[in-house]
Amino acid sequence: MAKKEKLDEETLALINWCIEVEGFLVAGGVTMAEAQDHIEDQIEWFTDQYYDGLTPEQAAKAALRH
C-alpha cells in the first residue's frame, strides 16, 4: 500500500481554494468534469490567482471570461 503524503497547510489551503473555484465554475454553467479538467490544465494560472489574493469567485469569473 502506498504511503499517505502529508500536505502542508499552504498546499491544503490552495486545494480548498480550488475546490471553491470549482463550485463557482459549475454555478457559471460548466459541468463538474469540465471545471476539474480546466483547473488541472490551468493549475499554474489558478495558483497565481490564489497568491494574487483573488477570491474563488473572482478567479472563476476570470476563468469563464477566457
Buried (B, 14 or more C-beta within 10 A) or exposed (E): EEEEEEEEEEEEEBEEBBEBBBBBBBEBEBEEEEBBEBBEEBEEBBEEBBEEEBBBBBBBBBBBEE
